[in-house]
Amino acid sequence: MTAISLNLEPLVQGLTHEQFYELCMVNQDLAMERSPKGELLIMSPVGGESGRKEADYIIDLGIWNRQTGLGVVFSSSTVFKLPNGGDRSPDVAWV
């Protein structure tokens, strides 16, 4: 997946997690992430092969998680606030 990095520091300097979430909600057609430096990353859509692999990972992890009941599975639509200050959306996540 290719990302476009926009340095909007003068505009988004000190953007809170809630403000970043609001920015994502008013721009739902864009897959946005934020680097630990505060750079806004706009992710391009994945291609067919990558999308298929992502779906396979979600299915496999979801089946395993239902059998074990050890956590929660999230899709790539979920944004996670990381300890380093970044906000990222992995292809699949298990918590």
C-alpha positions in Angstrom: 0.0 0.0 0.0 1.4 3.4 -0.9 0.9 6.3 1.4 1.0 10.0 0.7 2.6 11.9 3.5 1.3 15.5 4.1 3.2 17.7 6.5 0.4 19.9 7.9 2.3 20.8 11.0 1.3 24.4 11.0 -2.3 23.4 10.8 -2.5 20.2 12.8 0.3 20.8 15.4 -0.8 19.4 18.7 -3.9 17.7 17.2 -5.5 15.7 19.9 -6.6 12.1 19.3 -10.2 13.2 19.4 -9.5 16.0 16.8 -7.8 13.4 14.6 -10.8 11.1 14.9 -13.1 13.9 13.9 -10.9 14.7 10.9 -11.2 11.1 9.9 -15.0 11.1 10.3 -15.5 14.1 8.1 -13.2 12.6 5.4 -14.5 9.0 5.5 -13.5 8.4 1.8 -9.9 8.7 2.8 -7.9 6.1 4.8 -5.9 8.3 7.1 -3.2 7.5 9.6 -0.8 9.7 11.6 2.9 9.3 12.2 4.5 9.8 15.7 5.8 13.1 14.3 2.2 14.2 13.6 2.5 13.8 9.8 -0.9 13.0 8.2 -0.7 9.9 6.0 -3.3 9.3 3.4 -3.3 5.6 2.3 -4.1 4.5 -1.2 -6.5 1.6 -1.7 -5.0 -1.9 -1.9 -5.0 -3.9 -5.0 -6.9 -7.2 -5.6 -4.2 -9.5 -4.4 -3.4 -7.5 -1.3 -7.1 -7.3 -0.5 -7.6 -11.0 -0.9 -4.7 -11.8 1.4 -6.0 -9.3 4.0 -9.4 -11.0 3.9 -7.7 -14.4 4.3 -5.9 -13.2 7.4 -9.0 -11.8 8.9 -11.0 -15.0 8.3 -8.2 -17.2 9.7 -7.6 -15.0 12.7 -11.4 -14.7 13.3 -12.0 -18.4 13.2 -9.0 -19.0 15.6 -10.3 -16.3 17.9 -13.8 -17.7 18.0 -12.4 -21.2 18.9 -10.2 -19.9 21.7 -12.1 -16.8 22.9 -8.8 -15.2 23.8 -9.3 -11.7 22.4 -11.0 -9.4 19.8 -10.2 -9.2 16.1 -10.3 -5.9 14.2 -10.3 -5.0 10.5 -8.2 -2.5 8.7 -10.9 0.1 9.2 -9.9 0.4 12.9 -7.4 3.1 14.0 -5.2 2.4 17.0 -3.6 5.0 19.1 0.0 3.8 19.6 2.3 4.5 22.6 4.7 6.4 20.3 1.9 8.9 19.4 1.0 7.6 16.0 -2.5 6.5 14.9 -2.3 3.5 12.6 -4.7 1.0 10.9 -3.1 -2.4 10.5 -4.4 -4.8 7.9 -5.8 -7.0 10.7 -5.4 -6.8 14.5 -5.9 -9.0 17.4 -6.1 -7.6 21.0 
